[in-house]
Amino acid sequence: MLQIQSTISIPESEFELTYVRSSGPGGQNVNKVSSKCQLRWNLLRSPSIPAHIKERVLAKLASRLTSEGELLITSDLHRDQGRNREECLVKLKTLLVEALHVPKKRKPTRATKSSQRKRIDSKRKRSEIKGMRGRVR
């Protein structure tokens, strides 16, 4: 199980993990061992994500989804499959946590009287400085 939040967890049976030849570190071994991990997860068909959360995640991750609604994550950072697999799961978790984050609503506030006065004073001083640049009469 991949635990996203206290209420959301995704069973690993929903993930399709494939391993391919890596272009990352490994020296001569890189041509023989398939250590790069590709994780595919179909967000549209996932029963683990509630509908209202799924809409939010779909909106946030729309550019990363395939036409079938699959999210593809790859990792070839490490030299072995296990660590690359864990890296893919960590990437997925961070993506979902960021997509689920609801930003705080901004409360509109007014500028204080002193900040308004300071702004006007600085504009007046700047105007005087620029006015002094003219031709001397």
N, C-alpha and C positions, 0 to 999 in steps of 0.2 A: 504494500500500500504506500502510495505517495501522499503524505499529509500536507495539504495546502494551508488550510485554516482548521480551527477546531471543529467546524461543521462540514468541511469539504475534504474528502479524501478520494483518491483515484486508485482503483486496483491495477496492479501491474499487468493484468490480463488484457487491458485496453490498449496497451502500448505494443507496437510492432518494432522490435529491435533487429536491425541488420548490421552486419559488420562487413566492411569493404577495405580494400588496400588503402593505406594512409599515405598522404604526402608529407606528413609531419616527421618528427624525429625518429630515428631508429637505425640509421646507417644502412648496411647491406641487408639487414633484417626486414627493412621496409618493403622489399620486393617479394617477400615470402609470406608474411603474416598479415592477416586482415585485422588491423587493430582499430581502424576508424569506426566509430559507432554512429549509426543513423537511427534516430527515434522518430517514429511516425505515430501521431495520435489524432484520431478523428474526433474533433470537437463537436461537430454537428450530431453525431450518433452516440455521444457519450451519455450514458444514463446517470453518471455520478455527479454531474453538474446540474443544479436546479435551473429552470428555464429563465428566470429573471437575471440570474448571474451569467448564464450562457450568452444572453443578449449583450451584456456589458463587455464580456470577454471577446465576443465576436467583433464588436465595434472597435475595441482597442487593438486587436491583433489581426484585423482584416488584411493588412498588407503582407502578413507573414503566412497566411493560409493559402492552400492550393485551391483549385476550382472545386474539388470534392469536399472541401472543408477540413482537410488534414493539416496539422501543424508539423513541420519537418524541422528537426533540430539535429545538428551534427557536432561531433567533437573528435578531433585528432590531436589533442593537446598532449596526451600521454602516450607511452609506448605499449601499454597493454589494454586489452578490451575492457576489463573490469573498471579501471579508473576512468576510461572514456565513457563508459555506460553511466557511472555515477555523475560525471560531469554533465551529461545530457539531462539527467534527472534534476540536477541542481539548476541548470539553465531553464528547464520547463517550470520548475517551482518559482523561480524569481520572475519569469514572465507572467505567470498567473497571479502572483502576489501583486505585482505592479499594475496589472490590468484590473484587479479587484479593488484597488485603492480608490476611495471616493475622496476627492479633494474637499477641503473645508470651504464652506460658502463664505464669501467675503462680505463683511458688513461695511457699507459705505460710511465714511467718516468725513468730517469737515476739517479743513486746515485751521489751526489755531490763529488767533488774532496776531500774536507776536510773529508767527511764521509768515503771515500775509504782509505784515509791516516790514519785516526783514527783506522779503522778496521785492517789494516796491522800492525800498531804500536802495537796494543793490542795483535795481534797474535804473533808478535816477542817477546814481553815481556813475554807472557805466555810460549813460547818456551824456553826462557832463564831460567825461573823459573823451568820448568820441567827438563831442562838440568842440573841444579844444584843438582838435586836429586840423580844423579848417584854416583858411588863409588869415593871416594876421592883418587887422585893419588899423 
